[in-house]
Amino acid sequence: MDKKLLLRIARDAIMEDLTGFTLVDRAKLLASHPWLGEMGAVFVTLSEEGNLRGCIGSIVAHRDLIDDLIINAKAAAFNDPRFPPVSVEELDTLKIEISLLTTPHILGYSDTKDLKAKIRPGIDG
């Protein structure tokens, strides 16, 4: 996965709604990066000066990764009910984080100690 590419797509998707210009060439991106057409689940988190500014995502993959990324980036910027929509003036100050989710699996455990031993910080959600 190309994290810089994913961040650029997310930022361009948000900018599209702010400017009205098409910036994400979906067909070209899919032609040069076919993995963007695979099913994927993404959370997009926006922060400003270390404070949460928006966060929307999918828990389970149900569409192409590129579509999930674009839709969730725009939703985090403009449809998170906790915040007003992002303005064009804010975009340069926003930090965008993308979390790619894997397919969820049931994790069996016997007690809290066993669960803590099985959870991998920074990896498991």
Chimera marker file (.cmm) of the C-alpha trace (Angstrom):
<marker_set name="trace">
<marker id="1" x="0.000" y="0.000" z="0.000" r="1" g="1" b="0" radius="0.5"/>
<marker id="2" x="1.205" y="3.474" z="-0.866" r="1" g="1" b="0" radius="0.5"/>
<marker id="3" x="0.289" y="5.605" z="2.150" r="1" g="1" b="0" radius="0.5"/>
<marker id="4" x="1.301" y="8.871" z="0.423" r="1" g="1" b="0" radius="0.5"/>
<marker id="5" x="-1.012" y="8.050" z="-2.466" r="1" g="1" b="0" radius="0.5"/>
<marker id="6" x="-3.916" y="7.323" z="-0.103" r="1" g="1" b="0" radius="0.5"/>
<marker id="7" x="-3.329" y="10.616" z="1.724" r="1" g="1" b="0" radius="0.5"/>
<marker id="8" x="-3.222" y="12.533" z="-1.562" r="1" g="1" b="0" radius="0.5"/>
<marker id="9" x="-6.471" y="10.933" z="-2.727" r="1" g="1" b="0" radius="0.5"/>
<marker id="10" x="-8.178" y="11.798" z="0.569" r="1" g="1" b="0" radius="0.5"/>
<marker id="11" x="-6.970" y="15.418" z="0.478" r="1" g="1" b="0" radius="0.5"/>
<marker id="12" x="-7.909" y="15.801" z="-3.205" r="1" g="1" b="0" radius="0.5"/>
<marker id="13" x="-11.359" y="14.309" z="-2.543" r="1" g="1" b="0" radius="0.5"/>
<marker id="14" x="-11.999" y="16.886" z="0.172" r="1" g="1" b="0" radius="0.5"/>
<marker id="15" x="-10.651" y="19.677" z="-2.033" r="1" g="1" b="0" radius="0.5"/>
<marker id="16" x="-13.008" y="18.615" z="-4.836" r="1" g="1" b="0" radius="0.5"/>
<marker id="17" x="-16.019" y="19.429" z="-2.682" r="1" g="1" b="0" radius="0.5"/>
<marker id="18" x="-14.485" y="22.712" z="-1.543" r="1" g="1" b="0" radius="0.5"/>
<marker id="19" x="-13.571" y="23.955" z="-5.029" r="1" g="1" b="0" radius="0.5"/>
<marker id="20" x="-15.975" y="22.177" z="-7.390" r="1" g="1" b="0" radius="0.5"/>
<marker id="21" x="-13.033" y="20.993" z="-9.523" r="1" g="1" b="0" radius="0.5"/>
<marker id="22" x="-12.450" y="17.318" z="-10.323" r="1" g="1" b="0" radius="0.5"/>
<marker id="23" x="-9.100" y="16.357" z="-8.829" r="1" g="1" b="0" radius="0.5"/>
<marker id="24" x="-9.392" y="12.589" z="-8.379" r="1" g="1" b="0" radius="0.5"/>
<marker id="25" x="-9.128" y="10.718" z="-11.676" r="1" g="1" b="0" radius="0.5"/>
<marker id="26" x="-10.560" y="7.402" z="-10.511" r="1" g="1" b="0" radius="0.5"/>
<marker id="27" x="-10.008" y="5.591" z="-13.824" r="1" g="1" b="0" radius="0.5"/>
<marker id="28" x="-6.370" y="6.687" z="-14.091" r="1" g="1" b="0" radius="0.5"/>
<marker id="29" x="-5.674" y="5.767" z="-10.468" r="1" g="1" b="0" radius="0.5"/>
<marker id="30" x="-7.217" y="2.312" z="-10.908" r="1" g="1" b="0" radius="0.5"/>
<marker id="31" x="-5.233" y="1.740" z="-14.104" r="1" g="1" b="0" radius="0.5"/>
<marker id="32" x="-1.929" y="2.535" z="-12.411" r="1" g="1" b="0" radius="0.5"/>
<marker id="33" x="-2.771" y="1.120" z="-8.955" r="1" g="1" b="0" radius="0.5"/>
<marker id="34" x="-5.141" y="-1.864" z="-9.421" r="1" g="1" b="0" radius="0.5"/>
<marker id="35" x="-5.107" y="-2.637" z="-5.683" r="1" g="1" b="0" radius="0.5"/>
<marker id="36" x="-7.301" y="0.448" z="-5.196" r="1" g="1" b="0" radius="0.5"/>
<marker id="37" x="-10.087" y="-1.528" z="-6.897" r="1" g="1" b="0" radius="0.5"/>
<marker id="38" x="-10.022" y="-4.304" z="-4.312" r="1" g="1" b="0" radius="0.5"/>
<marker id="39" x="-12.608" y="-4.367" z="-1.536" r="1" g="1" b="0" radius="0.5"/>
<marker id="40" x="-11.422" y="-2.283" z="1.392" r="1" g="1" b="0" radius="0.5"/>
<marker id="41" x="-12.522" y="-0.632" z="4.609" r="1" g="1" b="0" radius="0.5"/>
<marker id="42" x="-11.027" y="2.708" z="5.635" r="1" g="1" b="0" radius="0.5"/>
<marker id="43" x="-11.367" y="5.164" z="8.491" r="1" g="1" b="0" radius="0.5"/>
<marker id="44" x="-10.397" y="8.758" z="7.756" r="1" g="1" b="0" radius="0.5"/>
<marker id="45" x="-9.515" y="10.899" z="10.764" r="1" g="1" b="0" radius="0.5"/>
<marker id="46" x="-8.984" y="14.641" z="10.526" r="1" g="1" b="0" radius="0.5"/>
<marker id="47" x="-7.256" y="16.617" z="13.237" r="1" g="1" b="0" radius="0.5"/>
<marker id="48" x="-6.352" y="20.262" z="13.635" r="1" g="1" b="0" radius="0.5"/>
<marker id="49" x="-3.622" y="21.296" z="16.065" r="1" g="1" b="0" radius="0.5"/>
<marker id="50" x="-3.898" y="17.885" z="17.734" r="1" g="1" b="0" radius="0.5"/>
<marker id="51" x="-7.671" y="18.120" z="18.170" r="1" g="1" b="0" radius="0.5"/>
<marker id="52" x="-10.142" y="15.811" z="16.468" r="1" g="1" b="0" radius="0.5"/>
<marker id="53" x="-11.844" y="17.588" z="13.554" r="1" g="1" b="0" radius="0.5"/>
<marker id="54" x="-13.707" y="14.687" z="11.954" r="1" g="1" b="0" radius="0.5"/>
<marker id="55" x="-13.662" y="10.909" z="11.773" r="1" g="1" b="0" radius="0.5"/>
<marker id="56" x="-15.782" y="8.649" z="9.594" r="1" g="1" b="0" radius="0.5"/>
<marker id="57" x="-15.137" y="5.159" z="8.303" r="1" g="1" b="0" radius="0.5"/>
<marker id="58" x="-16.251" y="1.683" z="7.415" r="1" g="1" b="0" radius="0.5"/>
<marker id="59" x="-15.798" y="-1.240" z="9.777" r="1" g="1" b="0" radius="0.5"/>
<marker id="60" x="-16.274" y="-3.915" z="7.119" r="1" g="1" b="0" radius="0.5"/>
<marker id="61" x="-15.243" y="-3.755" z="3.464" r="1" g="1" b="0" radius="0.5"/>
<marker id="62" x="-18.312" y="-3.316" z="1.247" r="1" g="1" b="0" radius="0.5"/>
<marker id="63" x="-16.953" y="-1.374" z="-1.763" r="1" g="1" b="0" radius="0.5"/>
<marker id="64" x="-13.720" y="-0.718" z="-3.648" r="1" g="1" b="0" radius="0.5"/>
<marker id="65" x="-10.943" y="0.756" z="-1.504" r="1" g="1" b="0" radius="0.5"/>
<marker id="66" x="-10.723" y="3.906" z="-3.643" r="1" g="1" b="0" radius="0.5"/>
<marker id="67" x="-14.472" y="4.547" z="-3.272" r="1" g="1" b="0" radius="0.5"/>
<marker id="68" x="-14.426" y="3.875" z="0.462" r="1" g="1" b="0" radius="0.5"/>
<marker id="69" x="-11.501" y="6.276" z="0.848" r="1" g="1" b="0" radius="0.5"/>
<marker id="70" x="-13.108" y="9.061" z="-1.187" r="1" g="1" b="0" radius="0.5"/>
<marker id="71" x="-16.529" y="8.722" z="0.439" r="1" g="1" b="0" radius="0.5"/>
<marker id="72" x="-15.153" y="8.542" z="3.991" r="1" g="1" b="0" radius="0.5"/>
<marker id="73" x="-12.708" y="11.430" z="3.462" r="1" g="1" b="0" radius="0.5"/>
<marker id="74" x="-15.550" y="13.657" z="2.296" r="1" g="1" b="0" radius="0.5"/>
<marker id="75" x="-17.816" y="12.431" z="5.094" r="1" g="1" b="0" radius="0.5"/>
<marker id="76" x="-15.153" y="13.125" z="7.739" r="1" g="1" b="0" radius="0.5"/>
<marker id="77" x="-14.706" y="16.639" z="6.363" r="1" g="1" b="0" radius="0.5"/>
<marker id="78" x="-18.320" y="17.581" z="5.749" r="1" g="1" b="0" radius="0.5"/>
<marker id="79" x="-20.704" y="15.157" z="7.476" r="1" g="1" b="0" radius="0.5"/>
<marker id="80" x="-19.319" y="14.336" z="10.913" r="1" g="1" b="0" radius="0.5"/>
<marker id="81" x="-22.262" y="15.512" z="13.059" r="1" g="1" b="0" radius="0.5"/>
<marker id="82" x="-19.905" y="16.577" z="15.861" r="1" g="1" b="0" radius="0.5"/>
<marker id="83" x="-18.281" y="19.323" z="13.783" r="1" g="1" b="0" radius="0.5"/>
<marker id="84" x="-19.153" y="22.031" z="11.261" r="1" g="1" b="0" radius="0.5"/>
<marker id="85" x="-18.048" y="21.300" z="7.682" r="1" g="1" b="0" radius="0.5"/>
<marker id="86" x="-14.376" y="21.907" z="6.909" r="1" g="1" b="0" radius="0.5"/>
<marker id="87" x="-13.681" y="25.199" z="5.151" r="1" g="1" b="0" radius="0.5"/>
<marker id="88" x="-11.195" y="25.794" z="2.351" r="1" g="1" b="0" radius="0.5"/>
<marker id="89" x="-9.126" y="27.934" z="4.738" r="1" g="1" b="0" radius="0.5"/>
<marker id="90" x="-8.730" y="24.973" z="7.116" r="1" g="1" b="0" radius="0.5"/>
<marker id="91" x="-7.554" y="22.397" z="4.608" r="1" g="1" b="0" radius="0.5"/>
<marker id="92" x="-3.860" y="23.310" z="4.777" r="1" g="1" b="0" radius="0.5"/>
<marker id="93" x="-3.886" y="23.021" z="8.579" r="1" g="1" b="0" radius="0.5"/>
<marker id="94" x="-5.629" y="19.639" z="8.708" r="1" g="1" b="0" radius="0.5"/>
<marker id="95" x="-3.748" y="16.462" z="9.433" r="1" g="1" b="0" radius="0.5"/>
<marker id="96" x="-5.297" y="13.485" z="7.650" r="1" g="1" b="0" radius="0.5"/>
<marker id="97" x="-4.848" y="9.960" z="9.001" r="1" g="1" b="0" radius="0.5"/>
<marker id="98" x="-6.005" y="6.865" z="7.186" r="1" g="1" b="0" radius="0.5"/>
<marker id="99" x="-6.589" y="3.549" z="8.905" r="1" g="1" b="0" radius="0.5"/>
<marker id="100" x="-6.946" y="0.535" z="6.620" r="1" g="1" b="0" radius="0.5"/>
<marker id="101" x="-8.970" y="-2.149" z="8.326" r="1" g="1" b="0" radius="0.5"/>
<marker id="102" x="-8.502" y="-5.843" z="7.793" r="1" g="1" b="0" radius="0.5"/>
<marker id="103" x="-11.349" y="-8.330" z="7.813" r="1" g="1" b="0" radius="0.5"/>
<marker id="104" x="-12.603" y="-8.680" z="11.401" r="1" g="1" b="0" radius="0.5"/>
<marker id="105" x="-12.007" y="-12.020" z="13.100" r="1" g="1" b="0" radius="0.5"/>
<marker id="106" x="-13.349" y="-13.410" z="16.346" r="1" g="1" b="0" radius="0.5"/>
<marker id="107" x="-10.680" y="-13.499" z="19.025" r="1" g="1" b="0" radius="0.5"/>
<marker id="108" x="-11.316" y="-16.164" z="21.608" r="1" g="1" b="0" radius="0.5"/>
<marker id="109" x="-10.048" y="-15.574" z="25.130" r="1" g="1" b="0" radius="0.5"/>
<marker id="110" x="-10.595" y="-17.064" z="28.566" r="1" g="1" b="0" radius="0.5"/>
<marker id="111" x="-10.240" y="-13.983" z="30.780" r="1" g="1" b="0" radius="0.5"/>
<marker id="112" x="-8.957" y="-10.396" z="30.805" r="1" g="1" b="0" radius="0.5"/>
<marker id="113" x="-5.340" y="-11.478" z="31.256" r="1" g="1" b="0" radius="0.5"/>
<marker id="114" x="-5.588" y="-13.836" z="28.270" r="1" g="1" b="0" radius="0.5"/>
<marker id="115" x="-7.197" y="-11.110" z="26.152" r="1" g="1" b="0" radius="0.5"/>
<marker id="116" x="-4.480" y="-8.586" z="27.042" r="1" g="1" b="0" radius="0.5"/>
<marker id="117" x="-1.833" y="-11.124" z="26.052" r="1" g="1" b="0" radius="0.5"/>
<marker id="118" x="-3.442" y="-11.592" z="22.628" r="1" g="1" b="0" radius="0.5"/>
<marker id="119" x="-4.070" y="-7.932" z="21.725" r="1" g="1" b="0" radius="0.5"/>
<marker id="120" x="-1.272" y="-6.241" z="19.772" r="1" g="1" b="0" radius="0.5"/>
<marker id="121" x="-1.153" y="-2.479" z="20.483" r="1" g="1" b="0" radius="0.5"/>
<marker id="122" x="-1.056" y="-0.402" z="17.306" r="1" g="1" b="0" radius="0.5"/>
<marker id="123" x="-2.153" y="-3.392" z="15.217" r="1" g="1" b="0" radius="0.5"/>
<marker id="124" x="-5.437" y="-4.722" z="16.569" r="1" g="1" b="0" radius="0.5"/>
<marker id="125" x="-8.497" y="-2.505" z="16.762" r="1" g="1" b="0" radius="0.5"/>
<link id1="1" id2="2" r="1" g="1" b="0" radius="0.2"/>
<link id1="2" id2="3" r="1" g="1" b="0" radius="0.2"/>
<link id1="3" id2="4" r="1" g="1" b="0" radius="0.2"/>
<link id1="4" id2="5" r="1" g="1" b="0" radius="0.2"/>
<link id1="5" id2="6" r="1" g="1" b="0" radius="0.2"/>
<link id1="6" id2="7" r="1" g="1" b="0" radius="0.2"/>
<link id1="7" id2="8" r="1" g="1" b="0" radius="0.2"/>
<link id1="8" id2="9" r="1" g="1" b="0" radius="0.2"/>
<link id1="9" id2="10" r="1" g="1" b="0" radius="0.2"/>
<link id1="10" id2="11" r="1" g="1" b="0" radius="0.2"/>
<link id1="11" id2="12" r="1" g="1" b="0" radius="0.2"/>
<link id1="12" id2="13" r="1" g="1" b="0" radius="0.2"/>
<link id1="13" id2="14" r="1" g="1" b="0" radius="0.2"/>
<link id1="14" id2="15" r="1" g="1" b="0" radius="0.2"/>
<link id1="15" id2="16" r="1" g="1" b="0" radius="0.2"/>
<link id1="16" id2="17" r="1" g="1" b="0" radius="0.2"/>
<link id1="17" id2="18" r="1" g="1" b="0" radius="0.2"/>
<link id1="18" id2="19" r="1" g="1" b="0" radius="0.2"/>
<link id1="19" id2="20" r="1" g="1" b="0" radius="0.2"/>
<link id1="20" id2="21" r="1" g="1" b="0" radius="0.2"/>
<link id1="21" id2="22" r="1" g="1" b="0" radius="0.2"/>
<link id1="22" id2="23" r="1" g="1" b="0" radius="0.2"/>
<link id1="23" id2="24" r="1" g="1" b="0" radius="0.2"/>
<link id1="24" id2="25" r="1" g="1" b="0" radius="0.2"/>
<link id1="25" id2="26" r="1" g="1" b="0" radius="0.2"/>
<link id1="26" id2="27" r="1" g="1" b="0" radius="0.2"/>
<link id1="27" id2="28" r="1" g="1" b="0" radius="0.2"/>
<link id1="28" id2="29" r="1" g="1" b="0" radius="0.2"/>
<link id1="29" id2="30" r="1" g="1" b="0" radius="0.2"/>
<link id1="30" id2="31" r="1" g="1" b="0" radius="0.2"/>
<link id1="31" id2="32" r="1" g="1" b="0" radius="0.2"/>
<link id1="32" id2="33" r="1" g="1" b="0" radius="0.2"/>
<link id1="33" id2="34" r="1" g="1" b="0" radius="0.2"/>
<link id1="34" id2="35" r="1" g="1" b="0" radius="0.2"/>
<link id1="35" id2="36" r="1" g="1" b="0" radius="0.2"/>
<link id1="36" id2="37" r="1" g="1" b="0" radius="0.2"/>
<link id1="37" id2="38" r="1" g="1" b="0" radius="0.2"/>
<link id1="38" id2="39" r="1" g="1" b="0" radius="0.2"/>
<link id1="39" id2="40" r="1" g="1" b="0" radius="0.2"/>
<link id1="40" id2="41" r="1" g="1" b="0" radius="0.2"/>
<link id1="41" id2="42" r="1" g="1" b="0" radius="0.2"/>
<link id1="42" id2="43" r="1" g="1" b="0" radius="0.2"/>
<link id1="43" id2="44" r="1" g="1" b="0" radius="0.2"/>
<link id1="44" id2="45" r="1" g="1" b="0" radius="0.2"/>
<link id1="45" id2="46" r="1" g="1" b="0" radius="0.2"/>
<link id1="46" id2="47" r="1" g="1" b="0" radius="0.2"/>
<link id1="47" id2="48" r="1" g="1" b="0" radius="0.2"/>
<link id1="48" id2="49" r="1" g="1" b="0" radius="0.2"/>
<link id1="49" id2="50" r="1" g="1" b="0" radius="0.2"/>
<link id1="50" id2="51" r="1" g="1" b="0" radius="0.2"/>
<link id1="51" id2="52" r="1" g="1" b="0" radius="0.2"/>
<link id1="52" id2="53" r="1" g="1" b="0" radius="0.2"/>
<link id1="53" id2="54" r="1" g="1" b="0" radius="0.2"/>
<link id1="54" id2="55" r="1" g="1" b="0" radius="0.2"/>
<link id1="55" id2="56" r="1" g="1" b="0" radius="0.2"/>
<link id1="56" id2="57" r="1" g="1" b="0" radius="0.2"/>
<link id1="57" id2="58" r="1" g="1" b="0" radius="0.2"/>
<link id1="58" id2="59" r="1" g="1" b="0" radius="0.2"/>
<link id1="59" id2="60" r="1" g="1" b="0" radius="0.2"/>
<link id1="60" id2="61" r="1" g="1" b="0" radius="0.2"/>
<link id1="61" id2="62" r="1" g="1" b="0" radius="0.2"/>
<link id1="62" id2="63" r="1" g="1" b="0" radius="0.2"/>
<link id1="63" id2="64" r="1" g="1" b="0" radius="0.2"/>
<link id1="64" id2="65" r="1" g="1" b="0" radius="0.2"/>
<link id1="65" id2="66" r="1" g="1" b="0" radius="0.2"/>
<link id1="66" id2="67" r="1" g="1" b="0" radius="0.2"/>
<link id1="67" id2="68" r="1" g="1" b="0" radius="0.2"/>
<link id1="68" id2="69" r="1" g="1" b="0" radius="0.2"/>
<link id1="69" id2="70" r="1" g="1" b="0" radius="0.2"/>
<link id1="70" id2="71" r="1" g="1" b="0" radius="0.2"/>
<link id1="71" id2="72" r="1" g="1" b="0" radius="0.2"/>
<link id1="72" id2="73" r="1" g="1" b="0" radius="0.2"/>
<link id1="73" id2="74" r="1" g="1" b="0" radius="0.2"/>
<link id1="74" id2="75" r="1" g="1" b="0" radius="0.2"/>
<link id1="75" id2="76" r="1" g="1" b="0" radius="0.2"/>
<link id1="76" id2="77" r="1" g="1" b="0" radius="0.2"/>
<link id1="77" id2="78" r="1" g="1" b="0" radius="0.2"/>
<link id1="78" id2="79" r="1" g="1" b="0" radius="0.2"/>
<link id1="79" id2="80" r="1" g="1" b="0" radius="0.2"/>
<link id1="80" id2="81" r="1" g="1" b="0" radius="0.2"/>
<link id1="81" id2="82" r="1" g="1" b="0" radius="0.2"/>
<link id1="82" id2="83" r="1" g="1" b="0" radius="0.2"/>
<link id1="83" id2="84" r="1" g="1" b="0" radius="0.2"/>
<link id1="84" id2="85" r="1" g="1" b="0" radius="0.2"/>
<link id1="85" id2="86" r="1" g="1" b="0" radius="0.2"/>
<link id1="86" id2="87" r="1" g="1" b="0" radius="0.2"/>
<link id1="87" id2="88" r="1" g="1" b="0" radius="0.2"/>
<link id1="88" id2="89" r="1" g="1" b="0" radius="0.2"/>
<link id1="89" id2="90" r="1" g="1" b="0" radius="0.2"/>
<link id1="90" id2="91" r="1" g="1" b="0" radius="0.2"/>
<link id1="91" id2="92" r="1" g="1" b="0" radius="0.2"/>
<link id1="92" id2="93" r="1" g="1" b="0" radius="0.2"/>
<link id1="93" id2="94" r="1" g="1" b="0" radius="0.2"/>
<link id1="94" id2="95" r="1" g="1" b="0" radius="0.2"/>
<link id1="95" id2="96" r="1" g="1" b="0" radius="0.2"/>
<link id1="96" id2="97" r="1" g="1" b="0" radius="0.2"/>
<link id1="97" id2="98" r="1" g="1" b="0" radius="0.2"/>
<link id1="98" id2="99" r="1" g="1" b="0" radius="0.2"/>
<link id1="99" id2="100" r="1" g="1" b="0" radius="0.2"/>
<link id1="100" id2="101" r="1" g="1" b="0" radius="0.2"/>
<link id1="101" id2="102" r="1" g="1" b="0" radius="0.2"/>
<link id1="102" id2="103" r="1" g="1" b="0" radius="0.2"/>
<link id1="103" id2="104" r="1" g="1" b="0" radius="0.2"/>
<link id1="104" id2="105" r="1" g="1" b="0" radius="0.2"/>
<link id1="105" id2="106" r="1" g="1" b="0" radius="0.2"/>
<link id1="106" id2="107" r="1" g="1" b="0" radius="0.2"/>
<link id1="107" id2="108" r="1" g="1" b="0" radius="0.2"/>
<link id1="108" id2="109" r="1" g="1" b="0" radius="0.2"/>
<link id1="109" id2="110" r="1" g="1" b="0" radius="0.2"/>
<link id1="110" id2="111" r="1" g="1" b="0" radius="0.2"/>
<link id1="111" id2="112" r="1" g="1" b="0" radius="0.2"/>
<link id1="112" id2="113" r="1" g="1" b="0" radius="0.2"/>
<link id1="113" id2="114" r="1" g="1" b="0" radius="0.2"/>
<link id1="114" id2="115" r="1" g="1" b="0" radius="0.2"/>
<link id1="115" id2="116" r="1" g="1" b="0" radius="0.2"/>
<link id1="116" id2="117" r="1" g="1" b="0" radius="0.2"/>
<link id1="117" id2="118" r="1" g="1" b="0" radius="0.2"/>
<link id1="118" id2="119" r="1" g="1" b="0" radius="0.2"/>
<link id1="119" id2="120" r="1" g="1" b="0" radius="0.2"/>
<link id1="120" id2="121" r="1" g="1" b="0" radius="0.2"/>
<link id1="121" id2="122" r="1" g="1" b="0" radius="0.2"/>
<link id1="122" id2="123" r="1" g="1" b="0" radius="0.2"/>
<link id1="123" id2="124" r="1" g="1" b="0" radius="0.2"/>
<link id1="124" id2="125" r="1" g="1" b="0" radius="0.2"/>
</marker_set>
